[in-house]
């Protein structure tokens, strides 16, 4: 990953534990890289769903369903 400005974000331990469990089955060297990738993917998809630059409400249930399908939220 390139040298970009970084900012710390607190995540629940249960999320970090799940990421660390999955890490050996991925191409990522660290949980931070994996979490960054997942967040970029989710944000990209949300941004693609908006028609133009106007802000539109995001369906919270859709985001939760997507995060569940990626294994980041418990059922």
C-alpha positions in Angstrom: 0.0 0.0 0.0 1.4 3.4 -0.9 2.4 6.0 1.6 -0.9 7.8 2.2 -2.0 9.9 5.1 -3.6 7.7 7.7 -6.1 8.3 10.4 -7.0 5.8 13.2 -10.5 4.5 13.5 -11.8 2.4 16.4 -13.5 -0.8 15.4 -15.3 -3.4 17.6 -12.9 -6.2 18.6 -15.3 -8.7 17.1 -14.8 -7.2 13.7 -11.0 -7.1 14.0 -11.0 -10.7 15.2 -13.1 -11.8 12.2 -10.8 -9.9 9.8 -7.7 -11.5 11.4 -9.3 -15.0 11.1 -9.9 -14.4 7.4 -6.5 -12.8 6.7 -4.6 -16.1 6.0 -7.1 -16.8 3.2 -6.5 -13.5 1.5 -3.7 -11.8 -0.4 -3.4 -9.0 2.2 -0.4 -8.7 4.5 -2.3 -6.9 7.3 -5.8 -6.5 8.7 -5.5 -2.8 8.0 -5.0 -3.4 4.3 -7.9 -5.8 4.2 -10.2 -3.5 6.1 -9.2 -0.6 3.8 -10.0 -2.7 0.7 -13.4 -3.8 2.0 -14.3 -0.2 2.9 -13.2 1.1 -0.5 -15.3 -1.7 -2.2 -18.4 -0.8 -0.1 -18.0 2.9 -0.7 -17.4 2.4 -4.4 -20.7 0.4 -4.7 -22.6 3.0 -2.7 -21.2 5.8 -4.8 -22.1 3.9 -8.1 -25.7 3.6 -7.0 -26.1 7.4 -6.9 -27.3 8.9 -10.1 -25.4 12.2 -9.9 -23.6 14.4 -7.5 -26.7 15.1 -5.5 -26.7 13.4 -2.2 -29.2 10.6 -1.9 -30.1 8.7 1.2 -28.5 5.3 1.3 -30.8 2.4 2.3 -29.3 1.4 5.7 -30.7 -2.1 5.4 -29.0 -2.6 2.0 -25.7 -1.6 3.5 -26.2 -3.9 6.5 -27.1 -6.8 4.2 -24.0 -6.2 2.1 -21.7 -6.0 5.1 -23.3 -9.2 6.5 -22.7 -11.0 3.1 -19.1 -9.9 3.4 -18.9 -11.3 6.9 -18.5 -8.1 8.7 -21.8 -8.0 10.6 -23.3 -10.8 12.7 -26.6 -12.2 11.6 
